[in-house]
Amino acid sequence: MSKQNSSHPDADLHPEATGLAKKTVDAHRDEQPLKLYSGWFCPFVQRAWLVLEEKKIPYQYIEVNPYHKPDSLLKLNPRGLVPTLQYDNKPLYESTVICEFLEDAYPEHTPHLLPQDPYSRARTRIWTDFVTSRIIPSFHRFLQFQPMDDEEGLEEKRREFVGYVREFVREMDEQGPFFMGAEPGLMDFVIAPWMVRLWVFDHFKGGLGIPEEGKGGDDEKVWARWRKWLSAIQNRESVKATTSDTEHYMPIYQRYADNTAQSELAKATRAGKGVP
């Protein structure tokens, strides 16, 4: 039996992953001890999914509409949120917790996404927190801002978000292409799901506002580094393999852009709070 709520305003969404992500889902339908309860469209899910794909850990993908919460999910996670991981019949949730757990619990699976050096591991946690506490909330404040004809208010939210992205980029290794150097790490994958969705601002909010090449002024080197990182992450096989066709994200993000979405994150943004 499932806890159904078909009247929920966000419940009407495409039922499964599409494009390259569907191929990944199809390859992970078989029974496995490790189970990932997922929503194909959810960036927090994509964080954990990326780590599983990068490390080639065997897992079973279980699609969940978070507005039609099955009892199997609610028994593991009373809030009914995704991602939820079932490991040895025990639950784990919170995307960054899951990502670090997968790194610790499967040391034989490479690549290792957390540095061995204690300082570098701590630094990864600092900037993971920055993504969750600064970048993601500002992403949503910008996306959900109303009304669109308040140009000054919209520009303020645009500047806030771009400013946090710039601060993040300034902490990157100079050469890259990834945050800490030539190989990607956990830091890259905890932010990637939002960065591959930046098209939402072009479509719904009049553009992102990051300067074009050659027009960055004093920040030209920062934005050149940004473009290098973004190209590397967008072309990473795990990222492409966990991303669905844009057309099916569109109605979901339309609700965010109209500020009518009723997800926990959308409600927290309206209330002036951070990631719930």
Secondary structure, DSSP 8 states (H G I E B T S, - for coil): -EE--TTSTT--S-SS--HHHHHHHHTT-S--SSEEEE-TT-HHHHHHHHHHHHHT---EEEE--TTSEEHHHHHH-TT--S-EEEETTEEEESHHHHHHHHHHH-TTSSS--S-SSHHHHHHHHHHHHHIIIIIHHHHHHHHH-S-TT-HHHHHHHHHHHHHHHHHHHTTS-SS-SBTTBSS--HHHHHHHHHHTTTHHHHHHSS------TT--GGGHHHHHHHHHHHHHHHT-HHHHHT---HHHHHHHHHHHHTT---SHHHHHHHTT----
